[in-house]
Amino acid sequence: MRLMLVKPVQLTFGITIHVADQDVHILDGGNSHGIPVVLLHGCGSLAQEILLPFDNSDFRIIAPDRPGYGLSAPAAPAERGPEGQSFWLERLLTSLDLSEVRIVAHSIGSAAALHLAARRPEVSGICPIMWSQALRERCFVILWRHSHKKRDCRV
Protein backbone atom coordinates (compact mmCIF):
# COMPACT_ATOMS: atom_id res chain seq x y z
CA MET A 1 0.00 0.00 0.00
CA ARG A 2 1.35 3.40 -0.98
CA LEU A 3 0.61 6.39 1.22
CA MET A 4 0.14 9.78 -0.43
CA LEU A 5 0.45 13.04 1.42
CA VAL A 6 -1.98 15.59 0.10
CA LYS A 7 -1.60 19.28 0.79
CA PRO A 8 -4.75 20.87 2.17
CA VAL A 9 -6.49 23.11 -0.35
CA GLN A 10 -6.01 26.77 0.45
CA LEU A 11 -9.17 28.77 -0.12
CA THR A 12 -9.00 31.24 -2.96
CA PHE A 13 -10.74 34.48 -2.04
CA GLY A 14 -13.00 36.12 -4.60
CA ILE A 15 -15.94 38.35 -3.88
CA THR A 16 -18.90 37.74 -1.61
CA ILE A 17 -22.30 39.01 -2.69
CA HIS A 18 -25.45 39.12 -0.64
CA VAL A 19 -28.33 37.25 -2.30
CA ALA A 20 -31.67 37.15 -0.48
CA ASP A 21 -30.17 37.21 3.04
CA GLN A 22 -27.43 34.74 2.13
CA ASP A 23 -23.74 35.35 1.44
CA VAL A 24 -22.49 33.74 -1.77
CA HIS A 25 -18.75 33.54 -2.47
CA ILE A 26 -17.87 33.84 -6.17
CA LEU A 27 -14.67 33.47 -8.15
CA ASP A 28 -14.45 35.18 -11.52
CA GLY A 29 -11.99 34.10 -14.22
CA GLY A 30 -11.41 33.81 -17.92
CA ASN A 31 -12.12 36.71 -20.27
CA SER A 32 -14.09 39.43 -18.47
CA HIS A 33 -15.65 40.43 -21.82
CA GLY A 34 -16.55 36.89 -22.90
CA ILE A 35 -19.90 35.09 -22.74
CA PRO A 36 -20.63 34.42 -19.05
CA VAL A 37 -20.53 30.79 -17.97
CA VAL A 38 -21.55 29.81 -14.45
CA LEU A 39 -19.73 26.70 -13.24
CA LEU A 40 -21.39 24.73 -10.45
CA HIS A 41 -19.20 22.35 -8.50
CA GLY A 42 -20.34 19.02 -7.12
CA CYS A 43 -20.39 17.50 -3.67
CA GLY A 44 -17.18 17.74 -1.69
CA SER A 45 -15.47 20.32 -3.89
CA LEU A 46 -15.15 24.08 -4.13
CA ALA A 47 -15.55 26.80 -6.74
CA GLN A 48 -11.77 27.10 -7.13
CA GLU A 49 -11.48 23.44 -8.12
CA ILE A 50 -14.04 23.71 -10.90
CA LEU A 51 -12.67 27.08 -12.05
CA LEU A 52 -9.03 26.00 -12.34
CA PRO A 53 -9.12 24.24 -15.75
CA PHE A 54 -11.18 27.08 -17.27
CA ASP A 55 -9.36 30.08 -15.79
CA ASN A 56 -7.65 31.05 -19.08
CA SER A 57 -10.82 30.63 -21.13
CA ASP A 58 -12.27 32.94 -23.77
CA PHE A 59 -15.51 32.77 -21.75
CA ARG A 60 -16.12 34.80 -18.60
CA ILE A 61 -16.13 32.13 -15.93
CA ILE A 62 -18.19 32.66 -12.77
CA ALA A 63 -17.75 29.96 -10.14
CA PRO A 64 -19.80 30.29 -6.96
CA ASP A 65 -19.28 28.18 -3.89
CA ARG A 66 -22.61 26.37 -3.60
CA PRO A 67 -24.51 26.86 -0.30
CA GLY A 68 -22.58 25.54 2.67
CA TYR A 69 -19.32 25.10 0.73
CA GLY A 70 -16.18 27.20 0.89
CA LEU A 71 -17.06 30.72 1.90
CA SER A 72 -20.78 30.62 1.02
CA ALA A 73 -23.39 30.54 3.77
CA PRO A 74 -25.33 27.30 4.20
CA ALA A 75 -28.82 27.02 2.75
CA ALA A 76 -31.92 26.89 4.87
CA PRO A 77 -33.01 23.28 5.55
CA ALA A 78 -35.81 23.55 2.95
CA GLU A 79 -33.29 24.46 0.23
CA ARG A 80 -30.58 21.88 0.85
CA GLY A 81 -31.70 19.44 -1.83
CA PRO A 82 -31.33 19.81 -5.60
CA GLU A 83 -34.77 21.38 -6.10
CA GLY A 84 -34.21 23.86 -3.28
CA GLN A 85 -30.80 24.76 -4.65
CA SER A 86 -32.43 25.50 -8.02
CA PHE A 87 -34.21 28.41 -6.30
CA TRP A 88 -30.85 29.52 -4.87
CA LEU A 89 -29.36 29.32 -8.39
CA GLU A 90 -32.24 31.34 -9.85
CA ARG A 91 -31.77 34.08 -7.23
CA LEU A 92 -28.02 34.08 -7.88
CA LEU A 93 -28.49 34.47 -11.65
CA THR A 94 -31.00 37.28 -11.08
CA SER A 95 -28.61 39.11 -8.75
CA LEU A 96 -25.72 38.79 -11.24
CA ASP A 97 -27.95 40.58 -13.79
CA LEU A 98 -26.35 39.00 -16.85
CA SER A 99 -28.07 39.46 -20.21
CA GLU A 100 -27.12 35.93 -21.24
CA VAL A 101 -25.48 33.11 -19.35
CA ARG A 102 -24.49 29.49 -19.78
CA ILE A 103 -24.40 26.99 -16.93
CA VAL A 104 -22.02 24.06 -16.79
CA ALA A 105 -22.48 21.88 -13.76
CA HIS A 106 -20.78 18.88 -12.24
CA SER A 107 -22.31 16.08 -10.18
CA ILE A 108 -25.00 17.31 -7.76
CA GLY A 109 -24.61 20.84 -9.17
CA SER A 110 -26.20 19.43 -12.36
CA ALA A 111 -29.32 18.46 -10.43
CA ALA A 112 -29.95 22.06 -9.33
CA ALA A 113 -29.45 23.31 -12.90
CA LEU A 114 -31.80 20.62 -14.27
CA HIS A 115 -34.49 21.54 -11.73
CA LEU A 116 -34.15 25.19 -12.75
CA ALA A 117 -34.40 24.28 -16.45
CA ALA A 118 -37.51 22.16 -15.78
CA ARG A 119 -39.18 24.83 -13.67
CA ARG A 120 -38.23 27.83 -15.82
CA PRO A 121 -37.88 26.68 -19.47
CA GLU A 122 -37.83 30.30 -20.62
CA VAL A 123 -34.47 30.82 -18.91
CA SER A 124 -32.03 30.41 -21.78
CA GLY A 125 -28.51 29.09 -21.57
CA ILE A 126 -28.98 26.24 -19.13
CA CYS A 127 -26.93 23.29 -20.27
CA PRO A 128 -26.14 21.15 -17.25
CA ILE A 129 -23.67 18.40 -18.01
CA MET A 130 -21.54 15.96 -16.14
CA TRP A 131 -17.86 16.48 -16.83
CA SER A 132 -14.40 15.74 -15.59
CA GLN A 133 -11.02 17.37 -16.12
CA ALA A 134 -10.46 15.03 -19.06
CA LEU A 135 -13.59 16.38 -20.77
CA ARG A 136 -12.53 20.03 -20.71
CA GLU A 137 -12.35 20.39 -24.50
CA ARG A 138 -15.70 18.65 -24.89
CA CYS A 139 -17.25 21.19 -22.50
CA PHE A 140 -16.09 24.02 -24.72
CA VAL A 141 -17.58 22.28 -27.78
CA ILE A 142 -20.90 22.04 -25.95
CA LEU A 143 -20.71 25.68 -24.86
CA TRP A 144 -19.86 26.81 -28.38
CA ARG A 145 -22.71 24.82 -29.93
CA HIS A 146 -25.07 26.01 -27.24
CA SER A 147 -24.13 29.64 -27.84
CA HIS A 148 -25.06 29.22 -31.51
CA LYS A 149 -28.24 27.13 -31.09
CA LYS A 150 -30.50 28.03 -28.20
CA ARG A 151 -31.55 25.14 -25.96
CA ASP A 152 -29.57 22.51 -27.95
CA CYS A 153 -27.25 20.74 -25.54
CA ARG A 154 -26.49 17.73 -27.73
CA VAL A 155 -22.92 16.87 -28.61
N, C-alpha and C positions, 0 to 999 in steps of 0.2 A: 504494500500500500504506500502510495506517495502522498506526502503531506504538502499542501500548497499554502503559503502565507499570502493572504490577500490584504492589500491596503484598504483601510476604510475609505469610503467615498466622501470627499469633502464637498459640502454643499456649495453650489455656485449661486451667488446672489444676483437676482435680477430686479424686477420691480414688483411691488405688491399693490394690487388695486382692491378697492372695496366694492364688492358686488352683493347687493341685497343683504347687508349686515354680515357679510362673510369676507374675510381676507383671502385673496387668491394670488399666489406667487407665480409670476410669469417670466420666462426667459425668452428673449427675442434674438433671432440670428438670421443668417442669410443676407439677402439683398433687401434693404429697407424699402426699396421702390418696387419690388417684385410682387407677384400675386400672393396674397396672404394664405398660408397653410397652417392650420392649427394641428399640432401633433399631440395626441393623447396617449400617455404611457399606460402600461398595464399594471397588474398587481405586483407589489414588491419592487417597483422601480420608481425613478424620479424623472422630472422633466429634463434634467441635464443629460440623462442617459439616452433618451429618445432624440434629443436635439443634436447630440454629438455628430452622428454621421451626416447630418444635413446642414451643419453650421455654415459651410461655404457654398450654399445653394444659390441658384438664381431666384428662387422663391423667397418671400419674406416668411421666415419660420417663427411661429409663436407656440411655445411649449409651456402650458401651465402645469403646475403640480396639481393633480386631482385632489379633491377634498380629503383631508387627513394625511396627505403625503407631503414630504419636504417641508416647505414653509407655508403651505396653505392650511387654513383652518379646517377642522373636520366638519362634515355635513351633519345636519340634524338627523336623528334616527330614521325619520320617514324618507330621507333622501340618500340613504347609504347604498341602496341597490342600484342596478343599472337603469331602471326606469326613473328613479328619483334623481340620479345623476344626469339624466337627459334634461331635466328642468334646470339643474345647475349649469349645464353646458349651454342651454338656450339663453339663460341670463348672462353668462359670460360673453357669448357672441354679441348679444345686444349691447352690453356695456363697452365692448371693443369698437362698436360702431364702424364696422368695415363694410364697404359697398359690396364686395364679393369675397368669399372665403372658401377654402377647401379644407376638409377634415380628413386626416389620416390617423387611424387609431390602431393600437396594438392590444391584443388580449381583451381584458374586461373593459378597456376604454372603447373598444369597438361596440360593445353592447349598449353603452350610453348613446353613442352616435347613431346606432341603428334605431333605438327607441325614439330619438329625436326625429330621424327621417320618417319613421312610421307615423308619428304624431303630427308632424308639420311638413307634409310633402312639398309645400310651396317654398320651403327654405332650400335654396339652391346650393350646390357645392358640397353636399355631404356624400362622401365616398369612403365609408369605413372599410378598412381592409386589415387582414392579419399580415404581419410582415416580420422579417427578422433582418439583422444586419446584412445577411447575404442577399436579401432581396431589394437592396437600396435602389439599384438601377431600375428594377421593375416598378417600384413605387413612383419614380419620376415619369416612367412611361404612362402609368395610370393617371397621374396628375396632369400630364400634358394632354392626353386624350380627353380627360374630363374637362379641361379648360376649353376644349374646342367643341365638345358635344355635351350639352347640358344633360345631367342625370344619367349618363352612360358610363358605368363603372366597369364594363367588361374589358378584359385584356385579350 
